[in-house]
Amino acid sequence: MGRKERGICNGCGKDRAVALKSKGLCYTCYTRLRQEETCCQCGRQEPAAFRDEKGAWCRLCRLKNQAEPCCVCGRGGRVAARRDGKPVCHRCWQREHRVPQPCHVCGRTMKATKNTPSGPMCSTCHRKTLPKETCWVCGRVAVASAHTEDGAWCEDCRKKALAEPCSLCGITRTITAREEDGSPVCNACYQRRTRSLRPRHKCVDCGEMRAADRIAQDGPLCEKCNNRRAPMVLCPRCGQRRKIGVLSTGICRACTHQLRPREPCRICRRSMPVSFRDTEGQPWCDNCRRRDQAQPCCGCGITKVVTARDARGPWCSACWQHARPSPTCGDCGQSPSMPMPSWDGTPRCVSCYGIASVPCSRCGTLARAERRWPEGPVCLPCVDEVRFTHTNCHQCGQLAAVFRQEEAGPLCPECAGVNFAYRCPTCSAMGRLLHGQCPRCRALQELDETFAGPDGQRSPQLAPLAEVLKQYEQPYSLVLYLRRPGGQLIRAMASGDLECSHEALDALRQTASVQHLRGLLVLAEVLEPREEQLAQFKRDIKVCLDEATDLHDKTVLARYARWYLMPLAHHRLERSGLNRFQREHLRRKLQTAHVLLTHIRRRGSTLDTVTQTLVDRWLIANKSQARSFLLWAATCHLLPQNVAIATAARTVDRSIMSDADRILTALRLETDESEHITDRVAGCLVLQYGL
């Protein structure tokens, strides 16, 4: 394609292709001077762009009539070139032929939009060279987007003036196309309609049938694979080799997000990136803008952000998941499926698509896809094999993970065009990443955040505990522990909300997290060591006494615990140590005494006036550990003298018979004829074979 002559237009002052050399006007200004006629297709009054036997044609109808479906993207549009006799639209042709170039003004690498005598210039720098005029609508001084009889128009006011209600969604937007009857169609509805009409090609990288985003030398590429093949350039802002995020700025995506202007939102007053400006020029954040455009959902009736529209009306996100016109998911059979490609042809929803078992493209194992690389889905063991296999790449020479072995040598993921994060940005270690870092660096960061006090510094009292936790062999376990109740208790201690003492921990509910933290504090020598089971038993006594409502019963239970149970606990502690099972046994004795005293009081009696009948009925109905309490009460003269306490039933001797006794008993059964023959045979079988 030959380039058209460019120059400064005498009408609008912009650097554009010259349409009328005699007057030095661009196509836009030249069209404005032409006489308006009635279009034979849409009936609008516009300057004629073409005439035939039917009459005058406007520019849009002429382009629509000449449009042909592109062989790359399938969209109808102006033909820019032909490949093997097939048309290629202007958008696809520019994407294939325009390459990023450094701007001679700002030095940023991007696709140059203006070629000046000094060199290529980006659109941002070129816009700064254009003259600014006062918009006759809003009064702002900006680069004029158009000129009319009233004066100059800024870009925002011009878009608002040309906006029309879309015939499909009803929202007032900039019109992209028109129907055969002239009804306007916005860009969102036009893209939604033409997306399903685009021809499907088999992508040369992933092998899936999708709409081609670009036809490369080796074949068609889908949008995902085409973005993966994007060249790595040096970002002029951060200095790292990354893919360009926005072509108009020439910097990476991370820097683009950081450079978005932030202003106080008119509604919420938070400093957020500007998403929209109203007629008064006030900034709106994205959340407030979406909330302002919310409408009642036709499914649930609640005013929410509109996710989709159809003939029934607007839909919110939750209702649209169930009302979406699509086949039912073949796995769960509930949620309508999204148009997700499936290896076995079964329609699946987004949730089932993520957890479905697919054949691994490397080992062939039927498992869940951990990654989807150009060759297809890859299982977790194969991904880990790439993560933990390191050598020098034969292209870049860097020590990196081995993505695949080629004839020339190993190839790293970066040179293979795969966006795969496996290198820790903190320590440069390679392997699995946990929230963007290696497990060790992530654990250390979580440790610093957990032990940080109100001033941001680590608490000196808890510093020994931090050193103990830092010695964890498994960083994954440390991260999980710091995010669970144990880490929450440490944060409360570091912030001062919880005192670091045994008494403060005793006041909490004695869960496994509290007991484990107490053990760590003792191990780190932050707290003094103590007999934990004995201290826990003292706490059990306090809890039981608090539950007693009668003062006399509380006094009796306190004496029983102080003079009978506590000496028993100390005795067992001195002999072999008090374990938790023995502590639980003593606690049940105290709890049984409490229940017995409550039962006696409910029957209208007290411990010193209890009858033999009441005691016997209690012991028969409740085979519990109340006998020790009754014996102690009788010893202390708290029971009437006529109340007798039954002795404990002795258990049968269950000691194992020795071999000598077994042989002698078997000989006696064989020779003793006084017993019945049946009993003798049965006894011999039991002694010999255990039958």
Secondary structure as UniProt FT lines:
FT   STRAND          6..8
FT   TURN            10..12
FT   STRAND          15..20
FT   TURN            21..24
FT   STRAND          25..26
FT   HELIX           27..33
FT   STRAND          36..38
FT   TURN            40..42
FT   STRAND          45..47
FT   STRAND          50..52
FT   TURN            53..54
FT   STRAND          55..57
FT   HELIX           59..66
FT   STRAND          68..69
FT   TURN            71..73
FT   STRAND          76..77
FT   STRAND          79..83
FT   TURN            84..85
FT   STRAND          86..89
FT   HELIX           90..97
FT   STRAND          100..102
FT   TURN            104..106
FT   STRAND          109..111
FT   STRAND          114..116
FT   TURN            117..118
FT   STRAND          119..121
FT   HELIX           123..129
FT   STRAND          132..134
FT   TURN            136..138
FT   STRAND          141..143
FT   STRAND          146..147
FT   STRAND          152..153
FT   HELIX           155..162
FT   STRAND          164..165
FT   TURN            167..169
FT   STRAND          172..173
FT   STRAND          175..178
FT   TURN            180..181
FT   STRAND          184..186
FT   HELIX           187..195
FT   TURN            196..197
FT   STRAND          200..202
FT   TURN            204..206
FT   STRAND          209..211
FT   STRAND          214..216
FT   TURN            217..218
FT   STRAND          219..221
FT   HELIX           223..228
FT   STRAND          232..234
FT   TURN            236..238
FT   STRAND          241..246
FT   TURN            247..250
FT   STRAND          251..252
FT   HELIX           253..258
FT   STRAND          262..264
FT   TURN            266..268
FT   STRAND          271..273
FT   STRAND          276..277
FT   TURN            279..280
FT   STRAND          283..284
FT   HELIX           286..292
FT   STRAND          295..296
FT   TURN            298..300
FT   STRAND          303..304
FT   STRAND          308..310
FT   TURN            311..312
FT   STRAND          313..315
FT   HELIX           317..323
FT   TURN            330..332
FT   TURN            343..344
FT   HELIX           350..355
FT   STRAND          357..359
FT   TURN            361..363
FT   STRAND          366..368
FT   STRAND          371..373
FT   TURN            374..375
FT   STRAND          376..378
FT   HELIX           380..387
FT   STRAND          390..392
FT   TURN            394..396
FT   STRAND          399..401
FT   STRAND          404..405
FT   STRAND          410..411
FT   TURN            413..417
FT   TURN            425..427
FT   TURN            435..436
FT   HELIX           439..450
FT   TURN            454..455
FT   TURN            461..462
FT   HELIX           463..470
FT   HELIX           475..483
FT   HELIX           485..495
FT   HELIX           502..506
FT   HELIX           512..523
FT   TURN            524..525
FT   HELIX           532..547
FT   HELIX           551..560
FT   HELIX           561..565
FT   HELIX           566..575
FT   HELIX           580..602
FT   TURN            603..604
FT   HELIX           607..609
FT   HELIX           612..621
FT   HELIX           627..635
FT   TURN            636..637
FT   TURN            641..642
FT   HELIX           659..671
FT   HELIX           677..689
//
